[in-house]
Amino acid sequence: MEKKFDDETLVRIIDASVIYICACPAQVARAILDMRKLYLYQQDCLSNNPVNDEVHKLIAETLRKNHAAMEETLDQILTIENWDRETMAMPEGLREYRDKTIIGN
């Protein structure tokens, strides 16, 4: 499965999103990681259990398509929200929103 974002980057997005209370990027990143786990599971099933090959191939193909779509979605979210692509730091504007919401600044 092709990957636009490595697992470490996805975890940084999740961590930043949790810290700054912006759950949408984290939810998308978490879904991508879950799809990767399920894809690996299907590959294992195909290798170790040839019964229902058609089922595992169908699931794996669907995951490949959905994974690509979700990575593209995350890429667009990061662009729209202006994330720093090198550090994967959440943009200042979202941090300010968090501060106003929670701290009341």
N, CA, C and O atoms as CSV, one atom per row, in Angstrom:
chain,resi,resn,atom,element,x,y,z
A,1,MET,N,N,0.856,-1.171,0.000
A,1,MET,CA,C,0.000,0.000,0.000
A,1,MET,C,C,0.907,1.240,0.000
A,1,MET,O,O,1.819,1.352,0.820
A,2,GLU,N,N,0.652,2.146,-0.907
A,2,GLU,CA,C,1.428,3.384,-0.961
A,2,GLU,C,C,1.055,4.283,0.208
A,2,GLU,O,O,-0.097,4.320,0.640
A,3,LYS,N,N,2.055,5.010,0.713
A,3,LYS,CA,C,1.826,5.887,1.862
A,3,LYS,C,C,2.347,7.285,1.566
A,3,LYS,O,O,3.506,7.463,1.190
A,4,LYS,N,N,1.481,8.268,1.739
A,4,LYS,CA,C,1.865,9.666,1.613
A,4,LYS,C,C,2.445,10.167,2.938
A,4,LYS,O,O,3.357,10.993,2.955
A,5,PHE,N,N,1.897,9.652,4.054
A,5,PHE,CA,C,2.335,10.022,5.397
A,5,PHE,C,C,2.839,8.769,6.106
A,5,PHE,O,O,2.182,7.729,6.066
A,6,ASP,N,N,4.002,8.860,6.753
A,6,ASP,CA,C,4.467,7.701,7.515
A,6,ASP,C,C,3.738,7.663,8.859
A,6,ASP,O,O,3.101,8.638,9.259
A,7,ASP,N,N,3.837,6.542,9.540
A,7,ASP,CA,C,3.113,6.363,10.804
A,7,ASP,C,C,3.517,7.408,11.840
A,7,ASP,O,O,2.672,7.910,12.581
A,8,GLU,N,N,4.800,7.732,11.892
A,8,GLU,CA,C,5.291,8.713,12.868
A,8,GLU,C,C,4.638,10.079,12.645
A,8,GLU,O,O,4.271,10.756,13.605
A,9,THR,N,N,4.497,10.476,11.403
A,9,THR,CA,C,3.856,11.752,11.093
A,9,THR,C,C,2.399,11.735,11.531
A,9,THR,O,O,1.905,12.713,12.092
A,10,LEU,N,N,1.716,10.635,11.279
A,10,LEU,CA,C,0.314,10.527,11.692
A,10,LEU,C,C,0.175,10.630,13.204
A,10,LEU,O,O,-0.754,11.265,13.703
A,11,VAL,N,N,1.086,10.014,13.924
A,11,VAL,CA,C,1.047,10.082,15.387
A,11,VAL,C,C,1.307,11.514,15.857
A,11,VAL,O,O,0.681,11.968,16.815
A,12,ARG,N,N,2.223,12.235,15.198
A,12,ARG,CA,C,2.467,13.641,15.570
A,12,ARG,C,C,1.219,14.485,15.344
A,12,ARG,O,O,0.913,15.368,16.146
A,13,ILE,N,N,0.501,14.222,14.264
A,13,ILE,CA,C,-0.743,14.953,13.991
A,13,ILE,C,C,-1.770,14.651,15.084
A,13,ILE,O,O,-2.442,15.553,15.585
A,14,ILE,N,N,-1.881,13.384,15.443
A,14,ILE,CA,C,-2.819,12.993,16.499
A,14,ILE,C,C,-2.447,13.677,17.809
A,14,ILE,O,O,-3.310,14.230,18.492
A,15,ASP,N,N,-1.167,13.641,18.160
A,15,ASP,CA,C,-0.720,14.261,19.409
A,15,ASP,C,C,-0.993,15.757,19.420
A,15,ASP,O,O,-1.503,16.285,20.409
A,16,ALA,N,N,-0.663,16.445,18.339
A,16,ALA,CA,C,-0.905,17.894,18.268
A,16,ALA,C,C,-2.393,18.189,18.342
A,16,ALA,O,O,-2.807,19.151,18.989
A,17,SER,N,N,-3.185,17.381,17.693
A,17,SER,CA,C,-4.631,17.599,17.696
A,17,SER,C,C,-5.222,17.427,19.082
A,17,SER,O,O,-6.133,18.158,19.468
A,18,VAL,N,N,-4.710,16.471,19.824
A,18,VAL,CA,C,-5.201,16.242,21.178
A,18,VAL,C,C,-4.807,17.410,22.078
A,18,VAL,O,O,-5.616,17.894,22.870
A,19,ILE,N,N,-3.569,17.854,21.950
A,19,ILE,CA,C,-3.082,18.959,22.775
A,19,ILE,C,C,-3.883,20.230,22.513
A,19,ILE,O,O,-4.234,20.957,23.442
A,20,TYR,N,N,-4.165,20.487,21.243
A,20,TYR,CA,C,-4.814,21.744,20.888
A,20,TYR,C,C,-6.316,21.618,20.661
A,20,TYR,O,O,-6.958,22.561,20.196
A,21,ILE,N,N,-6.865,20.475,20.982
A,21,ILE,CA,C,-8.302,20.243,20.904
A,21,ILE,C,C,-8.861,20.560,19.520
A,21,ILE,O,O,-9.788,21.356,19.370
A,22,CYS,N,N,-8.286,19.931,18.540
A,22,CYS,CA,C,-8.786,20.018,17.170
A,22,CYS,C,C,-8.838,18.579,16.669
A,22,CYS,O,O,-7.871,18.077,16.096
A,23,ALA,N,N,-9.949,17.933,16.886
A,23,ALA,CA,C,-10.033,16.482,16.721
A,23,ALA,C,C,-10.102,16.007,15.274
A,23,ALA,O,O,-9.775,14.852,15.001
A,24,CYS,N,N,-10.509,16.845,14.357
A,24,CYS,CA,C,-10.716,16.370,12.983
A,24,CYS,C,C,-9.454,15.806,12.339
A,24,CYS,O,O,-9.504,14.692,11.815
A,25,PRO,N,N,-8.326,16.514,12.348
A,25,PRO,CA,C,-7.127,15.917,11.757
A,25,PRO,C,C,-6.732,14.620,12.472
A,25,PRO,O,O,-6.280,13.669,11.834
A,26,ALA,N,N,-6.901,14.586,13.781
A,26,ALA,CA,C,-6.560,13.380,14.540
A,26,ALA,C,C,-7.450,12.211,14.154
A,26,ALA,O,O,-6.967,11.086,14.023
A,27,GLN,N,N,-8.734,12.456,13.970
A,27,GLN,CA,C,-9.655,11.382,13.590
A,27,GLN,C,C,-9.290,10.801,12.230
A,27,GLN,O,O,-9.334,9.587,12.034
A,28,VAL,N,N,-8.932,11.669,11.297
A,28,VAL,CA,C,-8.546,11.203,9.963
A,28,VAL,C,C,-7.230,10.425,10.052
A,28,VAL,O,O,-7.101,9.358,9.451
A,29,ALA,N,N,-6.255,10.951,10.798
A,29,ALA,CA,C,-4.969,10.259,10.948
A,29,ALA,C,C,-5.161,8.900,11.615
A,29,ALA,O,O,-4.549,7.911,11.209
A,30,ARG,N,N,-6.010,8.855,12.634
A,30,ARG,CA,C,-6.280,7.583,13.328
A,30,ARG,C,C,-6.955,6.572,12.387
A,30,ARG,O,O,-6.642,5.381,12.421
A,31,ALA,N,N,-7.872,7.051,11.556
A,31,ALA,CA,C,-8.540,6.167,10.595
A,31,ALA,C,C,-7.526,5.591,9.611
A,31,ALA,O,O,-7.615,4.421,9.239
A,32,ILE,N,N,-6.570,6.404,9.194
A,32,ILE,CA,C,-5.529,5.927,8.265
A,32,ILE,C,C,-4.701,4.832,8.930
A,32,ILE,O,O,-4.433,3.795,8.324
A,33,LEU,N,N,-4.296,5.066,10.180
A,33,LEU,CA,C,-3.527,4.040,10.896
A,33,LEU,C,C,-4.329,2.758,11.059
A,33,LEU,O,O,-3.784,1.665,10.909
A,34,ASP,N,N,-5.621,2.880,11.366
A,34,ASP,CA,C,-6.472,1.696,11.506
A,34,ASP,C,C,-6.601,0.944,10.183
A,34,ASP,O,O,-6.595,-0.287,10.162
A,35,MET,N,N,-6.717,1.678,9.089
A,35,MET,CA,C,-6.792,1.019,7.776
A,35,MET,C,C,-5.512,0.253,7.481
A,35,MET,O,O,-5.554,-0.840,6.917
A,36,ARG,N,N,-4.375,0.824,7.860
A,36,ARG,CA,C,-3.097,0.140,7.644
A,36,ARG,C,C,-3.025,-1.163,8.427
A,36,ARG,O,O,-2.542,-2.177,7.924
A,37,LYS,N,N,-3.510,-1.123,9.664
A,37,LYS,CA,C,-3.518,-2.346,10.477
A,37,LYS,C,C,-4.421,-3.410,9.856
A,37,LYS,O,O,-4.051,-4.582,9.779
A,38,LEU,N,N,-5.599,-2.998,9.417
A,38,LEU,CA,C,-6.529,-3.947,8.807
A,38,LEU,C,C,-5.975,-4.489,7.495
A,38,LEU,O,O,-6.164,-5.664,7.182
A,39,TYR,N,N,-5.302,-3.653,6.735
A,39,TYR,CA,C,-4.686,-4.090,5.481
A,39,TYR,C,C,-3.623,-5.159,5.767
A,39,TYR,O,O,-3.581,-6.187,5.092
A,40,LEU,N,N,-2.771,-4.918,6.759
A,40,LEU,CA,C,-1.750,-5.907,7.118
A,40,LEU,C,C,-2.390,-7.202,7.585
A,40,LEU,O,O,-1.888,-8.287,7.289
A,41,TYR,N,N,-3.482,-7.098,8.303
A,41,TYR,CA,C,-4.214,-8.277,8.748
A,41,TYR,C,C,-4.707,-9.077,7.539
A,41,TYR,O,O,-4.607,-10.303,7.515
A,42,GLN,N,N,-5.231,-8.380,6.550
A,42,GLN,CA,C,-5.716,-9.063,5.342
A,42,GLN,C,C,-4.572,-9.731,4.583
A,42,GLN,O,O,-4.734,-10.827,4.046
A,43,GLN,N,N,-3.428,-9.074,4.542
A,43,GLN,CA,C,-2.268,-9.666,3.882
A,43,GLN,C,C,-1.827,-10.935,4.601
A,43,GLN,O,O,-1.443,-11.921,3.971
A,44,ASP,N,N,-1.889,-10.896,5.924
A,44,ASP,CA,C,-1.555,-12.072,6.721
A,44,ASP,C,C,-2.543,-13.202,6.444
A,44,ASP,O,O,-2.152,-14.362,6.313
A,45,CYS,N,N,-3.825,-12.855,6.357
A,45,CYS,CA,C,-4.850,-13.858,6.054
A,45,CYS,C,C,-4.597,-14.490,4.682
A,45,CYS,O,O,-4.734,-15.701,4.509
A,46,LEU,N,N,-4.231,-13.665,3.731
A,46,LEU,CA,C,-3.964,-14.175,2.388
A,46,LEU,C,C,-2.762,-15.120,2.384
A,46,LEU,O,O,-2.740,-16.098,1.636
A,47,SER,N,N,-1.770,-14.829,3.214
A,47,SER,CA,C,-0.558,-15.648,3.265
A,47,SER,C,C,-0.767,-16.947,4.033
A,47,SER,O,O,-0.249,-17.996,3.652
A,48,ASN,N,N,-1.529,-16.865,5.113
A,48,ASN,CA,C,-1.629,-18.004,6.022
A,48,ASN,C,C,-2.930,-18.780,5.956
A,48,ASN,O,O,-3.038,-19.863,6.530
A,49,ASN,N,N,-3.916,-18.239,5.263
A,49,ASN,CA,C,-5.214,-18.887,5.233
A,49,ASN,C,C,-5.848,-18.693,3.850
A,49,ASN,O,O,-6.627,-17.762,3.642
A,50,PRO,N,N,-5.512,-19.565,2.927
A,50,PRO,CA,C,-6.016,-19.393,1.560
A,50,PRO,C,C,-7.531,-19.558,1.417
A,50,PRO,O,O,-8.090,-19.284,0.355
A,51,VAL,N,N,-8.191,-20.004,2.484
A,51,VAL,CA,C,-9.644,-20.111,2.447
A,51,VAL,C,C,-10.208,-18.690,2.392
A,51,VAL,O,O,-9.729,-17.794,3.087
A,52,ASN,N,N,-11.207,-18.501,1.575
A,52,ASN,CA,C,-11.842,-17.189,1.413
A,52,ASN,C,C,-10.890,-16.143,0.855
A,52,ASN,O,O,-10.980,-14.967,1.208
A,53,ASP,N,N,-9.981,-16.564,-0.014
A,53,ASP,CA,C,-9.048,-15.643,-0.675
A,53,ASP,C,C,-9.771,-14.442,-1.274
A,53,ASP,O,O,-9.316,-13.303,-1.173
A,54,GLU,N,N,-10.891,-14.726,-1.891
A,54,GLU,CA,C,-11.648,-13.666,-2.560
A,54,GLU,C,C,-12.097,-12.582,-1.572
A,54,GLU,O,O,-12.076,-11.393,-1.889
A,55,VAL,N,N,-12.494,-13.004,-0.396
A,55,VAL,CA,C,-12.933,-12.063,0.636
A,55,VAL,C,C,-11.778,-11.166,1.062
A,55,VAL,O,O,-11.932,-9.947,1.141
A,56,HIS,N,N,-10.619,-11.766,1.337
A,56,HIS,CA,C,-9.470,-11.000,1.811
A,56,HIS,C,C,-8.941,-10.065,0.725
A,56,HIS,O,O,-8.514,-8.949,1.021
A,57,LYS,N,N,-8.968,-10.511,-0.519
A,57,LYS,CA,C,-8.538,-9.650,-1.628
A,57,LYS,C,C,-9.493,-8.464,-1.784
A,57,LYS,O,O,-9.057,-7.339,-2.031
A,58,LEU,N,N,-10.780,-8.717,-1.639
A,58,LEU,CA,C,-11.775,-7.647,-1.744
A,58,LEU,C,C,-11.561,-6.606,-0.644
A,58,LEU,O,O,-11.561,-5.404,-0.909
A,59,ILE,N,N,-11.382,-7.072,0.574
A,59,ILE,CA,C,-11.163,-6.154,1.692
A,59,ILE,C,C,-9.874,-5.355,1.474
A,59,ILE,O,O,-9.858,-4.137,1.658
A,60,ALA,N,N,-8.803,-6.036,1.086
A,60,ALA,CA,C,-7.519,-5.359,0.867
A,60,ALA,C,C,-7.625,-4.304,-0.230
A,60,ALA,O,O,-7.091,-3.205,-0.083
A,61,GLU,N,N,-8.300,-4.623,-1.311
A,61,GLU,CA,C,-8.452,-3.660,-2.416
A,61,GLU,C,C,-9.281,-2.455,-1.975
A,61,GLU,O,O,-8.952,-1.316,-2.306
A,62,THR,N,N,-10.338,-2.704,-1.239
A,62,THR,CA,C,-11.158,-1.599,-0.722
A,62,THR,C,C,-10.335,-0.719,0.209
A,62,THR,O,O,-10.439,0.506,0.157
A,63,LEU,N,N,-9.521,-1.332,1.057
A,63,LEU,CA,C,-8.661,-0.572,1.960
A,63,LEU,C,C,-7.649,0.269,1.192
A,63,LEU,O,O,-7.401,1.418,1.556
A,64,ARG,N,N,-7.064,-0.286,0.135
A,64,ARG,CA,C,-6.103,0.484,-0.676
A,64,ARG,C,C,-6.752,1.752,-1.221
A,64,ARG,O,O,-6.173,2.836,-1.156
A,65,LYS,N,N,-7.950,1.602,-1.754
A,65,LYS,CA,C,-8.659,2.753,-2.327
A,65,LYS,C,C,-9.014,3.776,-1.248
A,65,LYS,O,O,-8.776,4.973,-1.413
A,66,ASN,N,N,-9.583,3.296,-0.144
A,66,ASN,CA,C,-9.997,4.198,0.933
A,66,ASN,C,C,-8.795,4.859,1.608
A,66,ASN,O,O,-8.852,6.027,1.992
A,67,HIS,N,N,-7.717,4.104,1.747
A,67,HIS,CA,C,-6.497,4.645,2.337
A,67,HIS,C,C,-5.988,5.814,1.499
A,67,HIS,O,O,-5.640,6.860,2.045
A,68,ALA,N,N,-5.941,5.648,0.202
A,68,ALA,CA,C,-5.482,6.722,-0.684
A,68,ALA,C,C,-6.388,7.946,-0.579
A,68,ALA,O,O,-5.912,9.081,-0.546
A,69,ALA,N,N,-7.683,7.707,-0.529
A,69,ALA,CA,C,-8.636,8.822,-0.412
A,69,ALA,C,C,-8.481,9.547,0.922
A,69,ALA,O,O,-8.527,10.777,0.962
A,70,MET,N,N,-8.299,8.806,2.010
A,70,MET,CA,C,-8.155,9.435,3.320
A,70,MET,C,C,-6.825,10.174,3.439
A,70,MET,O,O,-6.764,11.224,4.078
A,71,GLU,N,N,-5.764,9.649,2.839
A,71,GLU,CA,C,-4.499,10.378,2.861
A,71,GLU,C,C,-4.620,11.688,2.085
A,71,GLU,O,O,-4.096,12.717,2.512
A,72,GLU,N,N,-5.302,11.650,0.963
A,72,GLU,CA,C,-5.526,12.877,0.192
A,72,GLU,C,C,-6.368,13.865,1.000
A,72,GLU,O,O,-6.111,15.069,0.977
A,73,THR,N,N,-7.362,13.361,1.703
A,73,THR,CA,C,-8.187,14.204,2.566
A,73,THR,C,C,-7.333,14.854,3.654
A,73,THR,O,O,-7.443,16.057,3.893
A,74,LEU,N,N,-6.489,14.073,4.309
A,74,LEU,CA,C,-5.620,14.616,5.352
A,74,LEU,C,C,-4.678,15.659,4.768
A,74,LEU,O,O,-4.450,16.703,5.378
A,75,ASP,N,N,-4.139,15.386,3.608
A,75,ASP,CA,C,-3.245,16.335,2.942
A,75,ASP,C,C,-3.962,17.672,2.718
A,75,ASP,O,O,-3.396,18.739,2.955
A,76,GLN,N,N,-5.190,17.598,2.267
A,76,GLN,CA,C,-5.966,18.821,2.035
A,76,GLN,C,C,-6.299,19.534,3.345
A,76,GLN,O,O,-6.256,20.763,3.402
A,77,ILE,N,N,-6.627,18.788,4.391
A,77,ILE,CA,C,-6.903,19.378,5.703
A,77,ILE,C,C,-5.686,20.155,6.187
A,77,ILE,O,O,-5.807,21.295,6.636
A,78,LEU,N,N,-4.511,19.533,6.093
A,78,LEU,CA,C,-3.293,20.186,6.555
A,78,LEU,C,C,-3.011,21.459,5.763
A,78,LEU,O,O,-2.498,22.436,6.309
A,79,THR,N,N,-3.345,21.445,4.490
A,79,THR,CA,C,-3.176,22.642,3.659
A,79,THR,C,C,-4.183,23.714,4.056
A,79,THR,O,O,-3.816,24.873,4.252
A,80,ILE,N,N,-5.444,23.330,4.174
A,80,ILE,CA,C,-6.494,24.288,4.528
A,80,ILE,C,C,-6.212,24.925,5.882
A,80,ILE,O,O,-6.378,26.133,6.050
A,81,GLU,N,N,-5.783,24.106,6.857
A,81,GLU,CA,C,-5.541,24.613,8.211
A,81,GLU,C,C,-4.160,25.231,8.370
A,81,GLU,O,O,-3.859,25.808,9.415
A,82,ASN,N,N,-3.325,25.119,7.356
A,82,ASN,CA,C,-1.991,25.750,7.369
A,82,ASN,C,C,-1.009,25.101,8.339
A,82,ASN,O,O,-0.253,25.808,9.005
A,83,TRP,N,N,-1.002,23.804,8.430
A,83,TRP,CA,C,-0.052,23.102,9.292
A,83,TRP,C,C,1.358,23.262,8.738
A,83,TRP,O,O,1.546,23.349,7.524
A,84,ASP,N,N,2.356,23.302,9.633
A,84,ASP,CA,C,3.762,23.306,9.236
A,84,ASP,C,C,4.111,21.885,8.812
A,84,ASP,O,O,4.104,20.970,9.635
A,85,ARG,N,N,4.417,21.699,7.528
A,85,ARG,CA,C,4.647,20.349,7.000
A,85,ARG,C,C,5.954,19.725,7.474
A,85,ARG,O,O,6.086,18.501,7.468
A,86,GLU,N,N,6.918,20.537,7.884
A,86,GLU,CA,C,8.184,19.975,8.354
A,86,GLU,C,C,8.077,19.464,9.783
A,86,GLU,O,O,8.594,18.393,10.101
A,87,THR,N,N,7.419,20.214,10.635
A,87,THR,CA,C,7.326,19.834,12.049
A,87,THR,C,C,5.989,19.199,12.394
A,87,THR,O,O,5.839,18.596,13.456
A,88,MET,N,N,5.024,19.333,11.503
A,88,MET,CA,C,3.647,18.909,11.739
A,88,MET,C,C,3.067,19.606,12.960
A,88,MET,O,O,2.261,19.041,13.698
A,89,ALA,N,N,3.500,20.851,13.155
A,89,ALA,CA,C,2.945,21.663,14.230
A,89,ALA,C,C,1.623,22.261,13.768
A,89,ALA,O,O,1.465,22.682,12.622
A,90,MET,N,N,0.691,22.280,14.696
A,90,MET,CA,C,-0.600,22.886,14.404
A,90,MET,C,C,-0.413,24.392,14.265
A,90,MET,O,O,0.372,24.987,15.002
A,91,PRO,N,N,-1.117,25.006,13.339
A,91,PRO,CA,C,-0.952,26.444,13.131
A,91,PRO,C,C,-1.403,27.275,14.325
A,91,PRO,O,O,-2.281,26.876,15.090
A,92,GLU,N,N,-0.779,28.437,14.461
A,92,GLU,CA,C,-1.040,29.335,15.579
A,92,GLU,C,C,-2.524,29.662,15.718
A,92,GLU,O,O,-3.038,29.718,16.835
A,93,GLY,N,N,-3.216,29.878,14.608
A,93,GLY,CA,C,-4.635,30.230,14.659
A,93,GLY,C,C,-5.479,29.200,15.385
A,93,GLY,O,O,-6.403,29.557,16.115
A,94,LEU,N,N,-5.171,27.930,15.193
A,94,LEU,CA,C,-5.920,26.880,15.891
A,94,LEU,C,C,-5.555,26.847,17.367
A,94,LEU,O,O,-6.394,26.537,18.212
A,95,ARG,N,N,-4.304,27.165,17.676
A,95,ARG,CA,C,-3.899,27.240,19.083
A,95,ARG,C,C,-4.620,28.385,19.778
A,95,ARG,O,O,-5.059,28.256,20.921
A,96,GLU,N,N,-4.736,29.506,19.075
A,96,GLU,CA,C,-5.453,30.648,19.647
A,96,GLU,C,C,-6.916,30.293,19.902
A,96,GLU,O,O,-7.489,30.693,20.915
A,97,TYR,N,N,-7.516,29.544,18.985
A,97,TYR,CA,C,-8.906,29.107,19.163
A,97,TYR,C,C,-9.029,28.270,20.431
A,97,TYR,O,O,-9.968,28.441,21.209
A,98,ARG,N,N,-8.073,27.365,20.633
A,98,ARG,CA,C,-8.063,26.529,21.835
A,98,ARG,C,C,-7.987,27.393,23.078
A,98,ARG,O,O,-8.741,27.190,24.029
A,99,ASP,N,N,-7.074,28.362,23.071
A,99,ASP,CA,C,-6.901,29.227,24.233
A,99,ASP,C,C,-8.168,30.011,24.552
A,99,ASP,O,O,-8.548,30.140,25.716
A,100,LYS,N,N,-8.816,30.532,23.519
A,100,LYS,CA,C,-10.050,31.297,23.724
A,100,LYS,C,C,-11.161,30.404,24.256
A,100,LYS,O,O,-11.947,30.816,25.109
A,101,THR,N,N,-11.220,29.181,23.746
A,101,THR,CA,C,-12.273,28.251,24.133
A,101,THR,C,C,-12.097,27.754,25.568
A,101,THR,O,O,-13.063,27.674,26.326
A,102,ILE,N,N,-10.874,27.424,25.929
A,102,ILE,CA,C,-10.639,26.777,27.220
A,102,ILE,C,C,-10.201,27.773,28.283
A,102,ILE,O,O,-10.734,27.795,29.392
A,103,ILE,N,N,-9.234,28.582,27.931
A,103,ILE,CA,C,-8.647,29.471,28.920
A,103,ILE,C,C,-9.440,30.782,29.021
A,103,ILE,O,O,-9.458,31.436,30.063
A,104,GLY,N,N,-10.081,31.139,27.929
A,104,GLY,CA,C,-10.882,32.355,27.907
A,104,GLY,C,C,-10.078,33.601,27.602
A,104,GLY,O,O,-10.475,34.706,27.974
A,105,ASN,N,N,-8.951,33.434,26.927
A,105,ASN,CA,C,-8.127,34.598,26.542
A,105,ASN,C,C,-8.760,35.376,25.418
A,105,ASN,O,O,-8.204,36.380,24.972
